[in-house]
Amino acid sequence: MNQTNLLQFESKLEHGSQLKNLWEEFIPCINDGKVESREKAYILFSIALKISQLAKKQESLNELWLNLLSQGNFSLCQDLCEPINYRFTTISELVKSGRDTFEFEIEEVNSTNANLSNIAEAIHSIALSSFGKSPGASFFKTIITLPNTMCLLAREKETFIACAYGTYLEMPQINFFHLNFLGRKVEYPCVHIIKKLQGEVARIQTKFPDVQYLTLCVNAKNDHMMPIYKELGFEEIEYIKAGFKDEPTYFYAKKIAQNSGAKPPSYLEYKTAIEAQRKNYS
């Protein structure tokens, strides 16, 4: 997705409340990853149609909207929401043609990288593509260079297509690495990237030799991701009704130090450790 077009489109929406409201409904719906019901498919198609109708009234806005529709996951809108022959399928399945065997490399980012600003911009773009929003390139530039953080980038040729970064947390009874962020360009199947990133555990252990567990939070709405994490060896530790960003959340952990007798951390222990670390860097 062209970041410039996206930002220009969003800036123009500030002057049109009706369009802005539609856009805010549209982004989470299409970034959710799959269409599970006829009702949801119809809603998604209807929102896109309303945006198209309103955008036509402004020539510059209409051009930006058409450009967005032709890129990334927006180009899937017609297939995803076909009003006559509904197809309830994941976005990754719709785009996997020609993507099943794509080759990409994983590289680690650290403070010695000469092009940190470009890398931060790339992660910002990935966040926009994956989640429809981003804390900004300056945030990522700071985060990825902290000594307790590890950032991995997936690259296909010259294009960064995915990013994962996490934080190493130490407590008296347990040391663990929490995966804070996993985003990817929506046209690349998520499962391939997650499985390859999972193979990079050795990098984490090299940088943080005392790590015992990997942990992550999964929004309860993303139930299609849970079987993937379980397949990769993660176990559900607990369900939190008002967890990450006050959303229903599952807390997962995977033991990677096989000689360790420590129990996995709880969600409360994770929250305690991350808050203590934030105070150290504030």
ZADO-1210 file (C-alpha; in nm, 4 decimals, padded with zeros to 6 digits):
<atoms>
<atom x="00.0000" y="00.0000" z="00.0000" code="MET" pos="1"/>
<atom x="00.1336" y="00.3428" z="-00.0905" code="ASN" pos="2"/>
<atom x="00.1945" y="00.5211" z="00.2388" code="GLN" pos="3"/>
<atom x="00.1747" y="00.8667" z="00.0808" code="THR" pos="4"/>
<atom x="-00.1685" y="00.7975" z="-00.0691" code="ASN" pos="5"/>
<atom x="-00.2892" y="00.6532" z="00.2599" code="LEU" pos="6"/>
<atom x="-00.1745" y="00.9526" z="00.4658" code="LEU" pos="7"/>
<atom x="-00.3154" y="01.2001" z="00.2112" code="GLN" pos="8"/>
<atom x="-00.6470" y="01.0174" z="00.2090" code="PHE" pos="9"/>
<atom x="-00.6685" y="01.0133" z="00.5894" code="GLU" pos="10"/>
<atom x="-00.5770" y="01.3824" z="00.6135" code="SER" pos="11"/>
<atom x="-00.8573" y="01.4732" z="00.3728" code="LYS" pos="12"/>
<atom x="-01.1030" y="01.2737" z="00.5833" code="LEU" pos="13"/>
<atom x="-01.0528" y="01.5176" z="00.8693" code="GLU" pos="14"/>
<atom x="-01.2733" y="01.7581" z="00.6737" code="HIS" pos="15"/>
<atom x="-01.5535" y="01.5103" z="00.6179" code="GLY" pos="16"/>
<atom x="-01.6957" y="01.3519" z="00.9325" code="SER" pos="17"/>
<atom x="-01.9235" y="01.1081" z="00.7490" code="GLN" pos="18"/>
<atom x="-01.6358" y="00.9685" z="00.5426" code="LEU" pos="19"/>
<atom x="-01.4062" y="00.9632" z="00.8440" code="LYS" pos="20"/>
<atom x="-01.6573" y="00.7554" z="01.0417" code="ASN" pos="21"/>
<atom x="-01.6928" y="00.5101" z="00.7529" code="LEU" pos="22"/>
<atom x="-01.3155" y="00.4817" z="00.7194" code="TRP" pos="23"/>
<atom x="-01.2764" y="00.4062" z="01.0908" code="GLU" pos="24"/>
<atom x="-01.5280" y="00.1232" z="01.0514" code="GLU" pos="25"/>
<atom x="-01.3692" y="-00.0053" z="00.7311" code="PHE" pos="26"/>
<atom x="-01.0054" y="-00.0375" z="00.8464" code="ILE" pos="27"/>
<atom x="-01.0583" y="-00.2800" z="01.1411" code="PRO" pos="28"/>
<atom x="-01.3063" y="-00.4823" z="00.9365" code="CYS" pos="29"/>
<atom x="-01.0725" y="-00.5498" z="00.6447" code="ILE" pos="30"/>
<atom x="-00.7630" y="-00.5919" z="00.8649" code="ASN" pos="31"/>
<atom x="-00.9399" y="-00.8522" z="01.0776" code="ASP" pos="32"/>
<atom x="-00.8028" y="-01.1212" z="00.8452" code="GLY" pos="33"/>
<atom x="-01.1112" y="-01.3156" z="00.7421" code="LYS" pos="34"/>
<atom x="-01.4801" y="-01.2930" z="00.6619" code="VAL" pos="35"/>
<atom x="-01.6709" y="-01.5342" z="00.8817" code="GLU" pos="36"/>
<atom x="-02.0313" y="-01.4689" z="00.7863" code="SER" pos="37"/>
<atom x="-02.2589" y="-01.3379" z="00.5146" code="ARG" pos="38"/>
<atom x="-02.3515" y="-01.0464" z="00.7406" code="GLU" pos="39"/>
<atom x="-01.9887" y="-00.9413" z="00.7883" code="LYS" pos="40"/>
<atom x="-01.9163" y="-00.9713" z="00.4156" code="ALA" pos="41"/>
<atom x="-02.2174" y="-00.7562" z="00.3376" code="TYR" pos="42"/>
<atom x="-02.1144" y="-00.4925" z="00.5949" code="ILE" pos="43"/>
<atom x="-01.7634" y="-00.4732" z="00.4533" code="LEU" pos="44"/>
<atom x="-01.8887" y="-00.4423" z="00.0962" code="PHE" pos="45"/>
<atom x="-02.1464" y="-00.1810" z="00.1970" code="SER" pos="46"/>
<atom x="-01.8920" y="00.0375" z="00.3761" code="ILE" pos="47"/>
<atom x="-01.6540" y="00.0265" z="00.0785" code="ALA" pos="48"/>
<atom x="-01.9421" y="00.1136" z="-00.1556" code="LEU" pos="49"/>
<atom x="-02.0475" y="00.4114" z="00.0596" code="LYS" pos="50"/>
<atom x="-01.6897" y="00.5392" z="00.0731" code="ILE" pos="51"/>
<atom x="-01.6690" y="00.5108" z="-00.3070" code="SER" pos="52"/>
<atom x="-01.9946" y="00.7024" z="-00.3543" code="GLN" pos="53"/>
<atom x="-01.8919" y="00.9847" z="-00.1200" code="LEU" pos="54"/>
<atom x="-01.5357" y="01.0011" z="-00.2538" code="ALA" pos="55"/>
<atom x="-01.6657" y="01.0557" z="-00.6091" code="LYS" pos="56"/>
<atom x="-01.7899" y="01.3983" z="-00.5020" code="LYS" pos="57"/>
<atom x="-01.4293" y="01.5154" z="-00.4574" code="GLN" pos="58"/>
<atom x="-01.1986" y="01.4556" z="-00.7524" code="GLU" pos="59"/>
<atom x="-00.8716" y="01.4457" z="-00.5551" code="SER" pos="60"/>
<atom x="-01.0207" y="01.2243" z="-00.2847" code="LEU" pos="61"/>
<atom x="-01.1700" y="00.9882" z="-00.5414" code="ASN" pos="62"/>
<atom x="-00.8310" y="00.9463" z="-00.7107" code="GLU" pos="63"/>
<atom x="-00.6653" y="00.8596" z="-00.3787" code="LEU" pos="64"/>
<atom x="-00.9419" y="00.6129" z="-00.2938" code="TRP" pos="65"/>
<atom x="-00.9117" y="00.4363" z="-00.6293" code="LEU" pos="66"/>
<atom x="-00.5342" y="00.4148" z="-00.5813" code="ASN" pos="67"/>
<atom x="-00.5853" y="00.2585" z="-00.2390" code="LEU" pos="68"/>
<atom x="-00.8352" y="00.0085" z="-00.3754" code="LEU" pos="69"/>
<atom x="-00.5788" y="-00.1036" z="-00.6312" code="SER" pos="70"/>
<atom x="-00.3134" y="-00.1760" z="-00.3685" code="GLN" pos="71"/>
<atom x="-00.2567" y="-00.4160" z="-00.0804" code="GLY" pos="72"/>
<atom x="-00.5560" y="-00.5688" z="00.0920" code="ASN" pos="73"/>
<atom x="-00.7909" y="-00.3064" z="-00.0520" code="PHE" pos="74"/>
<atom x="-00.7552" y="-00.4669" z="-00.3947" code="SER" pos="75"/>
<atom x="-00.9229" y="-00.7725" z="-00.2426" code="LEU" pos="76"/>
<atom x="-01.2385" y="-00.5853" z="-00.1554" code="CYS" pos="77"/>
<atom x="-01.4405" y="-00.7080" z="-00.4526" code="GLN" pos="78"/>
<atom x="-01.3308" y="-01.0704" z="-00.4117" code="ASP" pos="79"/>
<atom x="-01.3733" y="-01.0571" z="-00.0367" code="LEU" pos="80"/>
<atom x="-01.7198" y="-00.9056" z="-00.0459" code="CYS" pos="81"/>
<atom x="-01.8664" y="-01.0402" z="-00.3674" code="GLU" pos="82"/>
<atom x="-02.2382" y="-00.9789" z="-00.3019" code="PRO" pos="83"/>
<atom x="-02.3746" y="-01.2673" z="-00.5096" code="ILE" pos="84"/>
<atom x="-02.1315" y="-01.5513" z="-00.4489" code="ASN" pos="85"/>
<atom x="-02.0100" y="-01.5013" z="-00.0923" code="TYR" pos="86"/>
<atom x="-01.6758" y="-01.6630" z="-00.0181" code="ARG" pos="87"/>
<atom x="-01.5953" y="-01.6907" z="00.3522" code="PHE" pos="88"/>
<atom x="-01.2195" y="-01.7200" z="00.3491" code="THR" pos="89"/>
<atom x="-00.9054" y="-01.5654" z="00.4921" code="THR" pos="90"/>
<atom x="-00.7256" y="-01.2807" z="00.3203" code="ILE" pos="91"/>
<atom x="-00.4082" y="-01.4893" z="00.3108" code="SER" pos="92"/>
<atom x="-00.5911" y="-01.7627" z="00.1183" code="GLU" pos="93"/>
<atom x="-00.7179" y="-01.5094" z="-00.1342" code="LEU" pos="94"/>
<atom x="-00.3686" y="-01.3799" z="-00.2038" code="VAL" pos="95"/>
<atom x="-00.1631" y="-01.6954" z="-00.1611" code="LYS" pos="96"/>
<atom x="-00.1506" y="-01.7574" z="-00.5351" code="SER" pos="97"/>
<atom x="00.2100" y="-01.6895" z="-00.6228" code="GLY" pos="98"/>
<atom x="00.2964" y="-01.6307" z="-00.2553" code="ARG" pos="99"/>
<atom x="00.3151" y="-01.9850" z="-00.1208" code="ASP" pos="100"/>
<atom x="00.6784" y="-02.0262" z="-00.2177" code="THR" pos="101"/>
<atom x="00.8053" y="-01.6705" z="-00.1806" code="PHE" pos="102"/>
<atom x="01.1582" y="-01.6475" z="-00.0429" code="GLU" pos="103"/>
<atom x="01.2564" y="-01.4009" z="00.2253" code="PHE" pos="104"/>
<atom x="01.5409" y="-01.3459" z="00.4682" code="GLU" pos="105"/>
<atom x="01.5349" y="-01.2612" z="00.8375" code="ILE" pos="106"/>
<atom x="01.7771" y="-01.0035" z="00.9702" code="GLU" pos="107"/>
<atom x="01.8337" y="-00.8539" z="01.3138" code="GLU" pos="108"/>
<atom x="01.8212" y="-00.4793" z="01.3703" code="VAL" pos="109"/>
<atom x="02.0489" y="-00.3109" z="01.6231" code="ASN" pos="110"/>
<atom x="02.1878" y="00.0320" z="01.7052" code="SER" pos="111"/>
<atom x="02.4813" y="-00.0158" z="01.4662" code="THR" pos="112"/>
<atom x="02.2565" y="-00.0226" z="01.1586" code="ASN" pos="113"/>
<atom x="02.3477" y="00.2733" z="00.9402" code="ALA" pos="114"/>
<atom x="01.9953" y="00.3203" z="00.8054" code="ASN" pos="115"/>
<atom x="01.7909" y="00.3127" z="01.1272" code="LEU" pos="116"/>
<atom x="01.5639" y="00.5924" z="01.0071" code="SER" pos="117"/>
<atom x="01.4735" y="00.3987" z="00.6913" code="ASN" pos="118"/>
<atom x="01.4171" y="00.0828" z="00.8945" code="ILE" pos="119"/>
<atom x="01.1900" y="00.2687" z="01.1372" code="ALA" pos="120"/>
<atom x="00.9923" y="00.4078" z="00.8425" code="GLU" pos="121"/>
<atom x="00.9593" y="00.0554" z="00.7015" code="ALA" pos="122"/>
<atom x="00.8243" y="-00.0781" z="01.0328" code="ILE" pos="123"/>
<atom x="00.5846" y="00.2160" z="01.0512" code="HIS" pos="124"/>
<atom x="00.4597" y="00.1253" z="00.7021" code="SER" pos="125"/>
<atom x="00.4223" y="-00.2407" z="00.8038" code="ILE" pos="126"/>
<atom x="00.2171" y="-00.1376" z="01.1084" code="ALA" pos="127"/>
<atom x="-00.0143" y="00.0729" z="00.8913" code="LEU" pos="128"/>
<atom x="-00.0566" y="-00.2132" z="00.6460" code="SER" pos="129"/>
<atom x="-00.1156" y="-00.4739" z="00.9159" code="SER" pos="130"/>
<atom x="-00.3217" y="-00.2822" z="01.1724" code="PHE" pos="131"/>
<atom x="-00.4383" y="00.0336" z="00.9967" code="GLY" pos="132"/>
<atom x="-00.2527" y="00.2514" z="01.2494" code="LYS" pos="133"/>
<atom x="00.0964" y="00.3091" z="01.3861" code="SER" pos="134"/>
<atom x="00.2627" y="00.4904" z="01.6788" code="PRO" pos="135"/>
<atom x="00.4989" y="00.6461" z="01.4227" code="GLY" pos="136"/>
<atom x="00.8489" y="00.5956" z="01.2845" code="ALA" pos="137"/>
<atom x="01.0143" y="00.7926" z="01.5664" code="SER" pos="138"/>
<atom x="00.8621" y="00.5549" z="01.8224" code="PHE" pos="139"/>
<atom x="00.9975" y="00.2495" z="01.6414" code="PHE" pos="140"/>
<atom x="01.3401" y="00.4104" z="01.5982" code="LYS" pos="141"/>
<atom x="01.3646" y="00.4485" z="01.9765" code="THR" pos="142"/>
<atom x="01.2209" y="00.1095" z="02.0671" code="ILE" pos="143"/>
<atom x="01.4296" y="-00.1079" z="01.8352" code="ILE" pos="144"/>
<atom x="01.7601" y="00.0240" z="01.9724" code="THR" pos="145"/>
<atom x="01.6907" y="-00.0312" z="02.3437" code="LEU" pos="146"/>
<atom x="01.9358" y="-00.2832" z="02.4962" code="PRO" pos="147"/>
<atom x="01.6586" y="-00.5090" z="02.6268" code="ASN" pos="148"/>
<atom x="01.4785" y="-00.5212" z="02.2909" code="THR" pos="149"/>
<atom x="01.5322" y="-00.7439" z="01.9897" code="MET" pos="150"/>
<atom x="01.3918" y="-00.6597" z="01.6476" code="CYS" pos="151"/>
<atom x="01.3776" y="-00.8984" z="01.3509" code="LEU" pos="152"/>
<atom x="01.2862" y="-00.7907" z="00.9986" code="LEU" pos="153"/>
<atom x="01.1718" y="-01.0142" z="00.7146" code="ALA" pos="154"/>
<atom x="01.2847" y="-00.8977" z="00.3729" code="ARG" pos="155"/>
<atom x="01.1899" y="-01.0171" z="00.0253" code="GLU" pos="156"/>
<atom x="01.4638" y="-00.8895" z="-00.2069" code="LYS" pos="157"/>
<atom x="01.4798" y="-00.5158" z="-00.1289" code="GLU" pos="158"/>
<atom x="01.1398" y="-00.4913" z="00.0389" code="THR" pos="159"/>
<atom x="01.0769" y="-00.5254" z="00.4124" code="PHE" pos="160"/>
<atom x="00.7605" y="-00.7332" z="00.4420" code="ILE" pos="161"/>
<atom x="00.7304" y="-00.8111" z="00.8137" code="ALA" pos="162"/>
<atom x="00.8649" y="-00.7188" z="01.1533" code="CYS" pos="163"/>
<atom x="00.8723" y="-00.8765" z="01.4975" code="ALA" pos="164"/>
<atom x="01.0148" y="-00.7181" z="01.8059" code="TYR" pos="165"/>
<atom x="01.0055" y="-00.8098" z="02.1705" code="GLY" pos="166"/>
<atom x="01.1369" y="-00.7247" z="02.5133" code="THR" pos="167"/>
<atom x="01.3564" y="-00.9270" z="02.7474" code="TYR" pos="168"/>
<atom x="01.2147" y="-00.9173" z="03.1005" code="LEU" pos="169"/>
<atom x="01.3843" y="-01.0310" z="03.4195" code="GLU" pos="170"/>
<atom x="01.2118" y="-01.1218" z="03.7444" code="MET" pos="171"/>
<atom x="01.3510" y="-01.2911" z="04.0573" code="PRO" pos="172"/>
<atom x="01.1912" y="-01.6238" z="03.9654" code="GLN" pos="173"/>
<atom x="01.1751" y="-01.6140" z="03.5832" code="ILE" pos="174"/>
<atom x="01.3366" y="-01.4541" z="03.2769" code="ASN" pos="175"/>
<atom x="01.1322" y="-01.4331" z="02.9588" code="PHE" pos="176"/>
<atom x="01.1117" y="-01.2645" z="02.6201" code="PHE" pos="177"/>
<atom x="00.7753" y="-01.1081" z="02.5377" code="HIS" pos="178"/>
<atom x="00.6791" y="-01.0608" z="02.1731" code="LEU" pos="179"/>
<atom x="00.5325" y="-00.7087" z="02.1654" code="ASN" pos="180"/>
<atom x="00.4746" y="-00.6639" z="01.7938" code="PHE" pos="181"/>
<atom x="00.4255" y="-00.8885" z="01.4936" code="LEU" pos="182"/>
<atom x="00.3150" y="-00.7143" z="01.1768" code="GLY" pos="183"/>
<atom x="00.3416" y="-00.7862" z="00.8067" code="ARG" pos="184"/>
<atom x="00.2395" y="-00.6494" z="00.4711" code="LYS" pos="185"/>
<atom x="-00.1100" y="-00.7868" z="00.4256" code="VAL" pos="186"/>
<atom x="-00.0375" y="-00.9401" z="00.0863" code="GLU" pos="187"/>
<atom x="00.2036" y="-01.1881" z="00.2488" code="TYR" pos="188"/>
<atom x="00.0488" y="-01.4920" z="00.4234" code="PRO" pos="189"/>
<atom x="00.0890" y="-01.4527" z="00.7968" code="CYS" pos="190"/>
<atom x="00.1464" y="-01.8200" z="00.8742" code="VAL" pos="191"/>
<atom x="00.4625" y="-01.8466" z="00.6592" code="HIS" pos="192"/>
<atom x="00.6201" y="-01.5472" z="00.8292" code="ILE" pos="193"/>
<atom x="00.5298" y="-01.6555" z="01.1830" code="ILE" pos="194"/>
<atom x="00.6735" y="-02.0022" z="01.1290" code="LYS" pos="195"/>
<atom x="00.9988" y="-01.8661" z="00.9902" code="LYS" pos="196"/>
<atom x="01.0320" y="-01.6113" z="01.2702" code="LEU" pos="197"/>
<atom x="00.9737" y="-01.8943" z="01.5160" code="GLN" pos="198"/>
<atom x="01.2878" y="-02.0547" z="01.3772" code="GLY" pos="199"/>
<atom x="01.4879" y="-01.7555" z="01.4998" code="GLU" pos="200"/>
<atom x="01.4638" y="-01.8520" z="01.8685" code="VAL" pos="201"/>
<atom x="01.8386" y="-01.9205" z="01.8678" code="ALA" pos="202"/>
<atom x="01.9026" y="-01.5516" z="01.7992" code="ARG" pos="203"/>
<atom x="01.7013" y="-01.4569" z="02.1069" code="ILE" pos="204"/>
<atom x="01.8890" y="-01.7100" z="02.3197" code="GLN" pos="205"/>
<atom x="02.2226" y="-01.5809" z="02.1905" code="THR" pos="206"/>
<atom x="02.1409" y="-01.2210" z="02.2822" code="LYS" pos="207"/>
<atom x="01.9698" y="-01.3129" z="02.6106" code="PHE" pos="208"/>
<atom x="02.1359" y="-01.6369" z="02.7349" code="PRO" pos="209"/>
<atom x="01.9238" y="-01.6592" z="03.0519" code="ASP" pos="210"/>
<atom x="01.5866" y="-01.6489" z="02.8750" code="VAL" pos="211"/>
<atom x="01.3553" y="-01.9332" z="02.9794" code="GLN" pos="212"/>
<atom x="01.0230" y="-01.8613" z="02.8090" code="TYR" pos="213"/>
<atom x="00.8739" y="-01.6810" z="02.5116" code="LEU" pos="214"/>
<atom x="00.5409" y="-01.5089" z="02.5791" code="THR" pos="215"/>
<atom x="00.2826" y="-01.3223" z="02.3746" code="LEU" pos="216"/>
<atom x="-00.0689" y="-01.1813" z="02.3984" code="CYS" pos="217"/>
<atom x="-00.3403" y="-01.2744" z="02.1495" code="VAL" pos="218"/>
<atom x="-00.6576" y="-01.0707" z="02.1114" code="ASN" pos="219"/>
<atom x="-00.9526" y="-01.3034" z="02.1670" code="ALA" pos="220"/>
<atom x="-01.1036" y="-01.1793" z="01.8387" code="LYS" pos="221"/>
<atom x="-00.8093" y="-01.3301" z="01.6483" code="ASN" pos="222"/>
<atom x="-00.9167" y="-01.6856" z="01.7197" code="ASP" pos="223"/>
<atom x="-00.7864" y="-01.7979" z="01.3784" code="HIS" pos="224"/>
<atom x="-00.4296" y="-01.7329" z="01.5044" code="MET" pos="225"/>
<atom x="-00.4535" y="-01.9506" z="01.8140" code="MET" pos="226"/>
<atom x="-00.4131" y="-02.2897" z="01.6400" code="PRO" pos="227"/>
<atom x="-00.0978" y="-02.1551" z="01.4695" code="ILE" pos="228"/>
<atom x="00.0636" y="-02.0549" z="01.7981" code="TYR" pos="229"/>
<atom x="-00.0350" y="-02.3852" z="01.9590" code="LYS" pos="230"/>
<atom x="00.1157" y="-02.5718" z="01.6645" code="GLU" pos="231"/>
<atom x="00.4397" y="-02.3825" z="01.7290" code="LEU" pos="232"/>
<atom x="00.4499" y="-02.4988" z="02.0908" code="GLY" pos="233"/>
<atom x="00.2844" y="-02.2111" z="02.2758" code="PHE" pos="234"/>
<atom x="00.0467" y="-02.2964" z="02.5596" code="GLU" pos="235"/>
<atom x="-00.2441" y="-02.0892" z="02.6787" code="GLU" pos="236"/>
<atom x="-00.1593" y="-01.9665" z="03.0283" code="ILE" pos="237"/>
<atom x="-00.4680" y="-01.7616" z="03.1044" code="GLU" pos="238"/>
<atom x="-00.7582" y="-01.5620" z="02.9661" code="TYR" pos="239"/>
<atom x="-00.7857" y="-01.1968" z="03.0708" code="ILE" pos="240"/>
<atom x="-01.1241" y="-01.0318" z="03.0267" code="LYS" pos="241"/>
<atom x="-00.9740" y="-00.6809" z="03.0082" code="ALA" pos="242"/>
<atom x="-00.6182" y="-00.7455" z="02.8966" code="GLY" pos="243"/>
<atom x="-00.4080" y="-00.5765" z="02.6300" code="PHE" pos="244"/>
<atom x="-00.5651" y="-00.2363" z="02.5495" code="LYS" pos="245"/>
<atom x="-00.8593" y="-00.3474" z="02.7696" code="ASP" pos="246"/>
<atom x="-00.9578" y="-00.6076" z="02.5092" code="GLU" pos="247"/>
<atom x="-01.0270" y="-00.9748" z="02.5931" code="PRO" pos="248"/>
<atom x="-00.6814" y="-01.1333" z="02.5704" code="THR" pos="249"/>
<atom x="-00.5180" y="-01.4752" z="02.5816" code="TYR" pos="250"/>
<atom x="-00.1709" y="-01.4927" z="02.7352" code="PHE" pos="251"/>
<atom x="00.0526" y="-01.7603" z="02.5784" code="TYR" pos="252"/>
<atom x="00.3943" y="-01.8959" z="02.6769" code="ALA" pos="253"/>
<atom x="00.6481" y="-02.1375" z="02.5304" code="LYS" pos="254"/>
<atom x="00.9358" y="-02.2908" z="02.7239" code="LYS" pos="255"/>
<atom x="01.2677" y="-02.2608" z="02.5385" code="ILE" pos="256"/>
<atom x="01.5141" y="-02.3404" z="02.8198" code="ALA" pos="257"/>
<atom x="01.4466" y="-02.7109" z="02.8494" code="GLN" pos="258"/>
<atom x="01.6700" y="-02.7551" z="03.1544" code="ASN" pos="259"/>
<atom x="01.4772" y="-02.4909" z="03.3483" code="SER" pos="260"/>
<atom x="01.2331" y="-02.5928" z="03.6181" code="GLY" pos="261"/>
<atom x="01.0710" y="-02.2503" z="03.6342" code="ALA" pos="262"/>
<atom x="00.6991" y="-02.2159" z="03.5759" code="LYS" pos="263"/>
<atom x="00.5779" y="-01.9844" z="03.2981" code="PRO" pos="264"/>
<atom x="00.5066" y="-01.6258" z="03.4008" code="PRO" pos="265"/>
<atom x="00.1508" y="-01.5109" z="03.4599" code="SER" pos="266"/>
<atom x="-00.0064" y="-01.2154" z="03.2842" code="TYR" pos="267"/>
<atom x="00.0216" y="-01.0154" z="03.6078" code="LEU" pos="268"/>
<atom x="00.3941" y="-01.0939" z="03.6296" code="GLU" pos="269"/>
<atom x="00.4370" y="-00.9800" z="03.2707" code="TYR" pos="270"/>
<atom x="00.2543" y="-00.6527" z="03.3414" code="LYS" pos="271"/>
<atom x="00.4592" y="-00.5965" z="03.6577" code="THR" pos="272"/>
<atom x="00.7883" y="-00.6588" z="03.4766" code="ALA" pos="273"/>
<atom x="00.7068" y="-00.4395" z="03.1774" code="ILE" pos="274"/>
<atom x="00.5912" y="-00.1493" z="03.3964" code="GLU" pos="275"/>
<atom x="00.9101" y="-00.1697" z="03.6048" code="ALA" pos="276"/>
<atom x="01.1200" y="-00.1638" z="03.2898" code="GLN" pos="277"/>
<atom x="00.9330" y="00.1339" z="03.1464" code="ARG" pos="278"/>
<atom x="01.0096" y="00.3309" z="03.4625" code="LYS" pos="279"/>
<atom x="01.3783" y="00.2515" z="03.4191" code="ASN" pos="280"/>
<atom x="01.3765" y="00.4023" z="03.0694" code="TYR" pos="281"/>
<atom x="01.1507" y="00.6986" z="03.1418" code="SER" pos="282"/>
</atoms>
